[in-house]
Amino acid sequence: MGSKLSRIAAPFSRRRTNSHDSHTESAEYHGPKCTCDIEPGSIEYYNLVARQYGRSPDEIARAVWMKALIEENTKWVSFDHMGTNGSGIKAFDYCAGKGFLSQALAPHFNNILAMDNSQNMTIQYNKRAEETQEAHTHCEMRAVLGDLVYGKVPLAEFPDSVLPFDLVAMCLAVDFFAPNDASDDDAPGLIRALGSLTSRLKDNGTLLILDIEKDHISDSAEEAKSQDYQEKSEQNRNGKKVVGYGSNEIRTALDVLGMTDVDVKGDLWFEEPSDGGQVYFLLKARKVDACRENVVEI
């Protein structure tokens, strides 16, 4: 199996549910397709599809929705406390793909450093960043190759000029902090992974996570045995994923890490143009002096 982290290059899930149905179902992904034998979700896959990624109607609509969502919640995230368009306001977009989240953040920051483990995704990010910076001349954006969790690719050095960050952000990436065969309750792995992000925050810095919510209703024992993890990861129930990490699991992990002021905006519905939709959550948390940065002993 390929690294699950590599699938975060694309902030658009293959999961889908019919909004009028209450049962679990899966549907075809309406993004870029590869007819070769490369495993979907692998680094090689995203290196191959990077140029066309983000061009499907669903993906374009989601990028527009994401930008509007960030703008609607600028006060809630407290961008104003960071100093909108002020001097040296810095963000880190982890698992950034082609930069859809970075583009939504650009109006509020002076420097955005992005990271992804797909070389071609970082190339596409930097091409799009040139266009974004024409509209937001105060913001410098660039992407580097790296993997803070699995070490699948060499880690780029963080320039001293950007550390620590005012904001660390992540979109549709949290599930890929676990191995492919991990259980839903792989809390230690989640804590370590989130710790690798919060350790890059300045004191009073903000962690921001946008992801698909999890349906915490357990399957019956028979259903649980009839499907493997990969099959279940392709499914939604009423717009929510049935495996992986939701806002509850992230909140618990952040408590262990000592993050404070954890708050969640839930039931954020995105309607896909092709069919159905998904329920998202937006989570924020603040780092304080007492935060335990990398809880490697767990």
C-alpha positions in Angstrom: 0.0 0.0 0.0 1.1 3.5 -0.7 1.5 6.2 2.0 -1.9 7.5 3.1 -0.3 10.8 3.6 0.2 11.2 -0.1 -3.6 11.4 -0.7 -3.7 14.6 1.2 -2.2 16.3 -1.7 -5.8 16.5 -3.0 -8.2 18.3 -0.7 -11.1 16.5 -2.4 -12.2 13.2 -1.0 -13.4 10.2 -3.1 -16.1 9.6 -0.5 -19.7 10.6 -1.4 -23.2 9.9 -0.1 -26.6 10.7 -1.5 -28.0 13.4 0.7 -31.5 11.9 0.5 -30.3 8.5 1.7 -29.6 7.4 5.3 -27.7 4.3 4.5 -24.0 4.0 3.7 -22.9 4.0 0.1 -19.9 4.7 -2.0 -19.6 6.4 -5.4 -17.2 7.1 -8.1 -14.7 9.9 -7.7 -15.2 12.7 -10.2 -11.7 14.0 -10.2 -8.6 13.1 -12.3 -8.4 9.5 -13.3 -5.4 7.3 -14.1 -5.8 4.3 -16.3 -2.4 2.9 -15.5 -1.5 0.4 -12.8 -0.3 3.1 -10.3 -2.1 2.8 -7.0 -4.6 5.7 -6.4 -3.4 7.7 -3.4 0.3 6.9 -3.8 2.9 9.6 -4.2 3.4 8.3 -7.8 -0.3 8.7 -8.5 -0.4 12.4 -7.4 2.8 13.1 -9.2 1.1 11.8 -12.3 -2.2 13.7 -12.0 -0.9 16.9 -10.5 -1.3 19.0 -13.6 -5.0 18.1 -14.1 -5.9 18.0 -10.4 -8.5 20.5 -9.2 -10.2 20.9 -12.6 -13.3 18.8 -12.2 -16.6 20.7 -11.5 -16.7 19.2 -7.9 -13.1 20.3 -7.2 -13.6 23.8 -8.6 -16.8 24.3 -6.6 -15.1 23.0 -3.4 -12.3 25.5 -3.8 -14.8 28.3 -4.1 -16.7 27.0 -1.1 -13.6 26.7 0.9 -12.5 30.3 0.2 -16.0 31.6 1.2 -15.9 29.5 4.4 -12.6 31.0 5.5 -13.8 34.5 4.8 -17.0 34.0 6.7 -14.9 32.8 9.8 -12.0 35.3 9.8 -13.2 36.8 13.2 -13.8 33.3 14.7 -10.3 32.2 13.7 -9.0 35.6 15.0 -7.0 36.6 11.9 -7.4 40.2 13.2 -5.5 39.3 16.4 -2.6 38.1 14.2 -2.7 41.4 12.4 -4.3 41.3 8.9 -1.8 42.4 6.3 0.6 43.3 9.1 4.3 42.7 9.2 5.5 39.2 9.3 2.2 37.3 9.7 3.2 33.7 8.8 1.2 30.6 8.0 2.2 26.9 7.3 -0.1 24.9 5.1 0.7 21.2 5.6 -0.2 18.7 3.0 -1.1 21.6 0.8 -1.5 19.9 -2.6 -2.0 22.6 -5.3 -2.7 25.2 -2.7 -6.5 25.6 -2.5 -6.4 26.4 1.3 -3.4 28.7 0.9 -5.3 30.7 -1.7 -8.1 31.2 0.8 -5.6 32.3 3.5 -3.5 34.6 1.3 -5.5 37.8 2.0 -4.7 37.5 5.6 -0.9 36.6 5.7 2.4 38.0 4.6 4.1 34.7 4.2 2.7 31.2 3.5 5.0 28.2 3.5 3.4 25.0 2.1 4.5 21.4 2.3 3.5 18.3 0.4 5.2 15.0 -0.3 4.4 15.0 -4.0 7.1 16.8 -6.0 4.8 17.6 -8.9 2.1 18.9 -6.5 4.6 21.4 -5.1 5.5 22.5 -8.6 1.9 23.1 -9.4 1.4 24.9 -6.1 4.3 27.3 -6.9 2.8 28.0 -10.4 -0.5 28.9 -8.9 1.1 30.9 -6.2 2.5 33.3 -8.8 -1.0 34.1 -9.9 -2.3 34.4 -6.3 0.5 36.8 -5.4 -0.4 39.1 -8.3 -3.8 39.6 -6.5 -2.3 39.7 -3.0 1.0 41.4 -3.4 1.6 41.6 0.3 1.7 37.8 0.6 4.7 35.6 -0.3 3.8 32.0 -1.0 5.9 29.0 -1.8 5.8 25.2 -1.4 8.5 22.8 -0.5 8.8 19.0 -0.6 8.5 17.3 2.7 6.8 14.8 5.1 6.7 15.5 8.8 5.2 12.2 9.8 6.4 9.3 7.7 9.6 10.5 6.3 8.8 9.1 2.9 10.6 12.0 1.2 13.5 14.2 2.3 12.3 16.9 4.6 13.0 20.5 3.4 14.6 22.7 6.0 12.4 25.4 7.5 13.9 28.8 6.9 14.7 30.7 10.2 12.8 33.6 8.7 9.4 31.7 8.8 9.6 30.0 12.2 7.6 29.9 14.3 4.3 30.3 12.6 1.2 32.3 13.6 -1.0 29.7 12.0 -0.6 26.1 11.0 -3.4 24.9 8.7 -4.4 21.6 7.2 -7.3 20.6 5.0 -8.5 17.0 4.5 -5.3 15.5 5.7 -5.9 14.2 9.2 -6.9 10.6 8.2 -3.6 10.1 6.5 -1.8 10.4 9.8 -2.6 6.8 10.4 -1.2 3.7 8.6 -3.4 2.1 6.0 -4.4 -0.8 8.3 -4.8 1.4 11.4 -7.9 1.1 13.6 -10.1 4.1 14.1 -8.7 4.5 17.6 -5.0 5.0 16.7 -4.8 7.9 19.1 -1.0 7.7 19.7 -0.3 8.1 16.0 -2.7 11.1 15.8 -1.1 12.7 18.8 2.4 12.4 17.4 1.3 13.7 14.1 -0.5 16.7 15.5 2.4 17.4 17.8 4.7 17.7 14.7 2.5 20.6 13.6 1.8 22.3 16.9 5.6 22.3 17.6 5.9 24.8 14.7 3.5 27.2 16.2 4.5 30.3 18.1 3.1 30.9 21.6 -0.6 31.8 21.2 -0.4 30.6 17.6 -3.4 28.9 16.1 -4.0 25.5 14.6 -6.7 25.3 12.0 -8.1 22.1 10.6 -10.8 21.7 7.9 -12.0 18.1 7.3 -14.9 15.8 6.7 -16.8 14.9 9.9 -17.0 11.3 11.1 -20.2 9.5 11.8 -19.6 8.0 15.3 -22.4 5.5 15.0 -20.7 2.1 15.2 -21.4 -0.5 12.5 -22.8 -3.8 13.6 -20.3 -6.6 14.2 -21.4 -8.3 11.0 -20.9 -5.2 9.0 -17.5 -4.5 10.6 -16.2 -8.0 9.6 -17.6 -7.8 6.0 -15.5 -4.9 4.9 -11.8 -4.0 5.2 -10.5 -0.6 6.2 -9.9 0.4 2.5 -13.5 -0.4 1.6 -14.9 1.5 4.5 -12.6 4.5 3.8 -14.4 4.9 0.5 -17.8 5.3 2.1 -19.9 8.0 3.7 -23.0 7.8 5.9 -25.2 10.9 5.5 -22.3 12.8 4.3 -19.9 11.8 7.0 -17.0 9.3 6.8 -17.4 6.1 8.7 -13.7 5.5 9.5 -10.8 7.7 10.4 -10.6 10.8 12.6 -13.4 13.3 13.2 -13.5 16.4 15.4 -14.0 14.3 18.6 -10.7 12.4 18.1 -8.8 15.5 17.2 -10.1 17.4 20.2 -9.0 14.6 22.5 -5.5 14.5 20.9 -5.1 18.2 21.3 -6.1 18.0 24.9 -3.2 15.6 25.4 -0.9 18.0 23.7 -1.9 20.8 26.0 -3.6 23.0 23.3 -6.3 25.3 24.6 -9.4 27.1 23.4 -10.3 24.2 21.2 -13.5 25.1 19.3 -15.4 23.4 16.5 -17.8 24.7 13.9 -19.7 21.6 12.7 -22.4 20.6 10.3 -20.8 22.5 7.4 -22.5 21.1 4.4 -20.8 21.2 0.9 -23.1 20.2 -1.9 -21.2 18.7 -4.8 -22.4 19.7 -8.3 -22.2 16.1 -9.5 -24.2 14.3 -6.8 -24.6 14.4 -3.0 -22.4 16.2 -0.6 -20.3 16.0 2.5 -20.4 17.3 6.1 -17.3 19.2 7.2 -16.0 20.7 10.4 -13.7 23.6 11.0 -11.6 23.3 14.2 -9.3 25.8 15.8 -7.0 25.5 18.8 -4.5 27.8 20.5 -1.0 27.0 21.7 0.2 28.1 25.1 3.6 28.0 26.8 2.8 24.7 28.6 2.0 22.8 25.4 3.8 19.4 25.1 5.2 19.7 21.7 6.0 16.2 20.5 4.5 13.5 22.6 6.8 10.7 21.4 6.6 8.7 24.6 3.0 7.7 23.9 
